[in-house]
Amino acid sequence: MMIASFFSLAILGGMLSGYAVFVEPRNIMIAEYEIMSDNLPDAFDGKRIALITDIHHGSRGSFNLLNQIVRLTKEQSPDLILLGGDYARERPQLLVDCFTKLSELKAPLGVYAVLGNHDDWNMPLMRTTIHDAGIELLHNNAVWLEEKGERILLVGVKDLWCGQATLAGMRKELAESDFTVLLSHNPDYYDSVSTNDRKNVDLMLSGHTHGGQITVFGFYAPVRTAKAKYTTGLVKPDASWTTIIISNGLGTGGLPIRFFARPQIVFVTLKKTS
């Protein structure tokens, strides 16, 4: 009886290990969210944002997902595409290959990127490669996105660990009634944002955490790269101001496995409240 139980556990362990190594890291999911706001201009009601982050192209366990990422994103026809950092392993050719594929992504409101903590190994190459892909790098600056005479503000900040992230670029010509999207690789950055600035951020999009990457059946992540409250999904840290959405990302870091933290592309639909 004990022998049979041992072999059953061994088989189950082998199956779970195989799933974590070979199945889940390749199994990209589409994560859908809807954000409602009084501040959203009528022209942006129904607009969809795609968040692609933490590809880690070329890293162990980060299978070549680029074709799948681009195909799935195109199928959803987002109006705005945001890239959240940690693009490729520290090799020039891997970075070029990554952005050559990402250059196929187009959206009516544009494609924008910020950098992550694994992207500061060759800043001149990083900037050139992103520019050559037709993607605009937001590095502590902001851009107005316009539609039918109305506009929302998109802000991108440097990585919390590797740069001096600041929202100074957000404050220019900004009224509290403007709808603002903040793109930050690391969700922990929100805790360093002043109360006055938080009131001006309607939606913050981040990655970095990999959803914990290896979890206890999705309930608990033993190892985290951000505070527990920012592990994954939708978070409302304040009573009424900012909504934060944290993506599980796409590639892997450290151990080349995922367990109940599936890779994902996040899609956010903006809705006018009234």
Stockholm file with secondary structure:
# STOCKHOLM 1.0

chainA/1-274         MMIASFFSLAILGGMLSGYAVFVEPRNIMIAEYEIMSDNLPDAFDGKRIALITDIHHGSRGSFNLLNQIVRLTKEQSPDLILLGGDYARERPQLLVDCFTKLSELKAPLGVYAVLGNHDDWNMPLMRTTIHDAGIELLHNNAVWLEEKGERILLVGVKDLWCGQATLAGMRKELAESDFTVLLSHNPDYYDSVSTNDRKNVDLMLSGHTHGGQITVFGFYAPVRTAKAKYTTGLVKPDASWTTIIISNGLGTGGLPIRFFARPQIVFVTLKKTS
#=GR chainA/1-274 SS CHHHHHHHHHHHHHHHHHIIIIIGGGCCEEEEEEEEESSSCGGGTTCEEEEECCCCBTSTTCCCCHHHHHHHHHHHCCSEEEECSCCBCSCHHHHHHHHHHHTTCCCTTCEEECCCTTSCSCHHHHHHHHHHTTCEECSSEEEEEEETTEEEEEEECCCTTTSCCCCGGGSTTCCTTSCEEEECSCGGGGGGSCHHHHTTCSEEEECSSGGGSBCSTTSCCSSCSSCGGGSSEEECCSSSSCEEEECCCSSCCSSSCCBSCCCEEEEEEEEECC
#=GC SS_cons         CHHHHHHHHHHHHHHHHHIIIIIGGGCCEEEEEEEEESSSCGGGTTCEEEEECCCCBTSTTCCCCHHHHHHHHHHHCCSEEEECSCCBCSCHHHHHHHHHHHTTCCCTTCEEECCCTTSCSCHHHHHHHHHHTTCEECSSEEEEEEETTEEEEEEECCCTTTSCCCCGGGSTTCCTTSCEEEECSCGGGGGGSCHHHHTTCSEEEECSSGGGSBCSTTSCCSSCSSCGGGSSEEECCSSSSCEEEECCCSSCCSSSCCBSCCCEEEEEEEEECC
//
